[in-house]
Amino acid sequence: MARSKIHVGLEIGTSKICMVVGEVKSDGSVKILGVGQSKSVGVKKGEIYDFPQVRACVKDALVKAEDASDVEIGSVYLAVTGAHIQGVNNRGSFRLPDDENVIGPPHVQEAKEIARAVAIPPDHVYLHHIIRRFGVDGFEHATSPIGLSGKTVDADFHVIHGIRSRIENQIKCVREMPLDIDDLVFSPIAAAQVALDRESKERGALVIDIGGGTTDYVLYLDGAIEASGCIPVGGDHVTNDIHLVTGLAFSKAEVLKVREGDASADPARSVGLIKVADEKGFAEAEVKRQLLNDIIRQRLEETLKLLLRRLPAGAIERVGTGVFLSGGTSLMRGFGELAHDIFKRDVYRPEPPELSGVQANFKDPQFTTAIGLIRYAQIIEAEREPKRGVLRKIGNVLWPFSR
């Protein structure tokens, strides 16, 4: 019988650093053993710009996670993001020799190698090679075509890549804890492990993870990834807009956004004045609620419309399940209504299934990615069991990443 396995997910975000310790039980359920969080300093738009500060924040989250879980952490699954990360679809085709007409493992492997070899900029490295589907003589197959008769086999991959140096910075930060890295995972791929089941992916679903500095997304159609990417805009940009327009300090603008803001277009929620107290004894400031909500809505609407334009033509009409919102900024009042206005699809917030443990009651969308890393690890472990060693740990040789 399969034994329990402990996995750790680490997200180094613009606003917060979160480390989640989870135990995957033999029945497939997950028990959250502990969570460590620290305020993120030194990260902008999902990328490290002040290494010592970030290292200290990660160390703080590590200590808290170990204390909460009573687990000595040795390795993590690390979520990565940033505007430099790109996703592209690529197909590889292999024609069988004239004297062969049954697809075998070597033929499939040839097609896969051709598909995986998509050209990327010289300063980029691969993060993921994710199989989408196979084909035989132009007919698509969701599963392996081995054993089928045919002359041409196709392998269709979604390839995700990013700038080497920026990914190395995150790896270096984690290694100096010191911690090993079990795998690197593009943030929305992790979030999707919590948000979506197989049926949701088959019917079509869009996962949007909007944090402090970035808006990450992954689109599933017909059970496979159709598109993914990162927009370098998040909740901090909304706060900065409020700061610039109202003249309030950034910290006060953040509090005002969280406590009073609304992204919906409902006029009933934009009536009256908001009084902002001054801790230093000066007269309190007044901000029109209509002005505040207009600032918030305009920035978030612009971001979602940009995301919509990045999706393949006609793709959103094929989304049958709906749009799933995660990340701290998705908690903004009225954000779900705004997303519905833009995408014309049902909008949901992911809820982690089958969770137990001391932290089982947290269903805050800001934890979706970190919990999703535990789910991702669970899937990888299941794939690894029959053939140990296929997915090797990242050791001293960091490149290339080839999932």
Secondary structure, DSSP 4 states (H G I P E B T S, - for coil): -PPPEEEEEEEE-SSEEEEEEEEE-TTS-EEEEEEEEEE--SEETTEES-HHHHHHHHHHHHHHHHHHHT----EEEEEE--TT-EEEEEEEEEEPPTT--B--HHHHHHHHHHHH-----TTEEEEEEEEEEEEETTEEESS--TT-B-SEEEEEEEEEEEEHHHHHHHHHHHHTTT-EEEEEEEHHHHHHHHH--HHHHHH-EEEEEE-SS-EEEEEEETTEEEEEEEES--HHHHHHHHHHHH---HHHHHHHHHHH---S--GGGS-SEEEE--TTSSPPEEEEHHHHHHHHHHHHHHHHHHHHHHSPTT-GGG--SEEEEESGGGGSTTHHHHHHHHH-S-EE----SSEEETTTT---GGGHHHHHHHHHHHHHHHHHGGGTTSS--B-S-------
